[in-house]
Amino acid sequence: MKEFQIETAQNVGIVQNAATIMDRMWAYVIDTIVIYLYLFAVIMLLVFLDLNMRDTWAIYLLVSLPAFLYYVLLETFWNGQTIGKYILKTRVVRLDGSKPSFANYFVRWILRIIDVVITSGGLAALVILIRGNGQRIGDIAAQTTVISEKRKISIQDTIIRDIASDYIPTYSQVTLFSDPEMQTIKNLYDDAKRKGNHNVILKLFYKVKDVMAVEPKEQPIVFLDTVIKDYNYYTQNM
């Protein structure tokens, strides 16, 4: 699952996970099955109703229109998803982070004829692999891409922090925090430390010490690290 960064109108970078080729292929297979099941049901219904042959073709064109417009309709009214995309947890988004408009979905749908239908998806797969950010020709023209909403969770994303078996905690006041609150503290701390953002660390330091009502002698970065370790000690030994 490849990551890429999109820039919002406010120049804020947002890291997204591009949907994999397999996710997009399976979504396409599911959507194709849905379309064919719909068309089969329509044909069976028309046969069952035994309508006048002179009118049947016009009725068939009318009721099969949703199948023809399946992708553009569902993506427009279902926030960038089709049934296949919903099941595979993928979604169409604009590269600037904003919600795609009908025009964006329409351009993707029209160019689907070239990079999906005519080439059986081969051209789309080739372009996606080359681009590396989940874009086929239709996406390039529409300035969109398809992202995966599957969350990748690692041990670093949790509250858990390795502590020595003989670890001695410093602040019992850490038990004032709940798991979600400590998770927020840890996320802010880890992100600020990684980016070297001392202002965030300093603000977090003052906020945490005020809640705990303590006056630490350590440096802010050492204090916050100790708080996280102490919380792990107390919650793991409760």
WOWOVEN-V296924 format. One record per pair of residues at least 24 apart in sequence whose C-alpha atoms are under 6 Angstrom apart, sorted by the first residue. I is the first residue (numbers start at 1). J is the second residue. If there is no record, write none. Layout:
BEGIN
I_J, I_J
END
This chain:
BEGIN
6_95, 6_96, 7_96, 8_96, 8_97, 17_147, 17_148, 18_133, 18_134, 18_147, 18_148, 19_146, 19_147, 19_148, 27_84, 27_85, 30_84, 31_84, 35_67, 72_105, 72_106, 72_109, 76_102, 89_148, 89_149, 90_147, 90_148, 90_149, 91_146, 91_147, 92_145, 92_146, 93_144, 93_145, 94_143, 94_144, 95_143, 95_144, 104_142, 107_142, 108_138, 108_139, 111_138, 159_183, 169_230, 173_212, 174_231
END
